Amino acid sequence: MNSVIEKATPVIQEVLSAMGYELVDVEYKTLYGDMHLIVYIASENGVSLDDCEAVSNALDGPLDVLDPTNGRPYHLDVSSPGLDRPFKSQRDFERNYGEKVEVKLFAPLKGTKVKQYEGTLVSRSDSELTVEVDGNQIVIENSLVALVRPYIEF
C-alpha cells in the first residue's frame, strides 16, 4: 500500500501546488470494504466543500494517467485534515505555533504523574517539543510524545 502513496504523492503535490493548496497527508486504506486514496489538504483560508471538489476534479485526470494502483479500483477522497487530527509533520506543528494543543505522553515526565498536557504550542525541533502550560514552558523530548493535536473546547 505504501507504494501507491509513494507513486501518487508527487503528482498530487504538483497539482495542489499549482492550485495554491498545501498537501497535509495522503492515505491509502480500506474503508467500508473498498480501497480509498485519501488526500488531506490545507489552505490559509481554510478548506470548504467546494475546495475539496475542485481538487478532486483536478486530480482525477493525472491520477488516471498515472494509475498508482496498477488497475485496481479505488475511491478518491479529498478532505481537510479535520479539527482533531493528530499532527504528523513538522509543517503541522509550525502551522499551529501559538495555538492551544493537547499533548499525550507514553509515560509521565520525571518527577510527575502527568501523562497529558493542554497548553500553547511554542515550538518543536527534531529533538523536543515546547508547550506553555499555566505560564510555564514545558520542554518534552519528542521520543516521549505519543500524540499532539489541536485542543478542542466543548
C-alpha positions in Angstrom: 0.0 0.0 0.0 2.9 2.4 0.6 3.9 2.1 -3.0 0.6 3.6 -4.0 1.2 6.6 -1.8 4.8 6.9 -2.9 3.7 6.8 -6.6 0.8 9.2 -6.2 2.2 11.8 -3.9 4.5 13.7 -6.3 1.6 14.0 -8.8 -0.8 15.1 -6.0 1.8 17.6 -4.7 2.3 19.1 -8.2 -1.5 19.6 -8.8 -2.0 21.1 -5.3 0.9 23.5 -5.6 -0.4 24.8 -8.9 -3.8 25.3 -7.3 -2.4 27.0 -4.1 -3.2 24.3 -1.6 -0.9 22.5 0.8 -0.7 18.8 0.9 -1.1 17.7 4.5 -1.2 13.9 4.1 -2.1 11.0 1.8 -3.6 7.7 2.9 -4.5 4.6 1.0 -6.7 2.2 3.0 -9.8 0.1 3.1 -13.0 1.8 4.1 -16.3 0.1 4.1 -14.9 -2.8 2.1 -13.4 -0.6 -0.7 -10.0 0.9 -1.2 -9.7 4.7 -0.8 -7.0 7.1 -1.7 -7.5 10.0 0.7 -5.8 13.3 0.1 -5.8 15.8 3.0 -5.4 19.5 2.0 -4.9 22.8 3.8 -5.2 26.4 2.8 -4.6 29.7 4.6 -8.3 30.5 4.0 -9.5 27.1 5.3 -10.9 24.3 3.2 -14.5 24.2 2.0 -16.5 21.5 0.3 -16.1 23.5 -3.0 -12.3 23.4 -2.5 -12.4 19.6 -2.0 -14.5 19.2 -5.1 -12.2 21.4 -7.2 -9.1 19.5 -6.0 -10.8 16.1 -6.6 -11.7 17.1 -10.2 -8.2 18.4 -10.8 -6.6 15.2 -9.5 -8.9 12.8 -11.5 -7.1 13.1 -14.8 -3.5 13.0 -13.7 -4.2 10.1 -11.3 -6.0 8.1 -14.0 -2.9 8.6 -16.3 -0.5 7.6 -13.5 -2.6 4.6 -12.4 -1.0 4.4 -8.9 -2.9 1.2 -8.1 -2.0 -0.7 -11.2 -5.6 -1.0 -12.4 -7.1 -1.9 -9.0 -10.2 0.2 -8.4 -10.2 2.9 -5.6 -12.2 5.9 -4.5 -10.5 9.3 -4.4 -11.4 11.3 -1.3 -10.3 14.9 -0.8 -10.7 16.3 2.7 -9.5 18.9 5.2 -7.4 17.4 7.9 -10.2 17.7 10.5 -10.2 19.6 13.7 -8.8 16.9 16.0 -6.3 15.3 13.6 -3.0 14.5 15.3 0.0 16.4 14.0 2.2 14.3 11.7 4.6 16.6 10.0 6.8 19.5 11.1 4.6 21.7 9.0 1.6 20.6 11.1 3.4 21.9 14.2 4.6 25.1 12.5 1.0 25.9 11.3 -0.1 25.6 14.9 2.5 27.6 16.8 0.7 29.9 19.3 -2.4 27.7 19.3 -3.8 25.6 22.2 -2.9 21.9 21.9 -3.3 18.6 23.7 -0.1 16.6 24.3 -0.3 13.0 25.3 2.8 11.2 26.5 3.8 7.5 26.6 4.8 7.9 30.2 4.8 10.7 32.8 7.7 13.1 32.8 10.3 12.5 35.5 9.1 13.8 38.9 5.4 13.9 37.7 2.4 11.7 37.4 1.0 13.7 34.4 0.7 12.0 31.0 -1.4 14.7 29.3 -1.0 18.4 29.0 -3.1 21.2 27.5 -1.3 24.3 26.6 0.0 26.7 23.9 2.4 25.2 21.4 5.6 27.2 21.5 8.0 25.2 19.2 9.1 21.9 18.0 12.5 20.8 16.8 13.9 17.5 15.7 14.5 16.5 19.4 11.9 18.3 21.5 8.6 20.0 21.9 7.9 23.1 23.9 4.4 23.8 25.3 3.4 26.7 27.6 1.1 25.5 30.4 -0.2 28.0 33.0 2.6 30.4 32.2 5.4 27.8 32.5 7.2 26.4 29.5 7.5 22.6 29.5 10.1 21.0 27.2 9.4 17.4 26.3 11.6 15.1 24.3 9.9 14.0 21.1 10.6 10.4 21.9 8.2 10.7 24.9 5.3 12.2 22.9 2.6 9.8 21.9 0.3 12.4 20.3 -0.1 16.1 19.7 -3.3 17.6 18.3 -5.4 20.8 18.5 -7.2 21.2 21.8 -10.9 21.5 21.2 -13.1 23.0 23.9 -16.7 22.0 24.0 
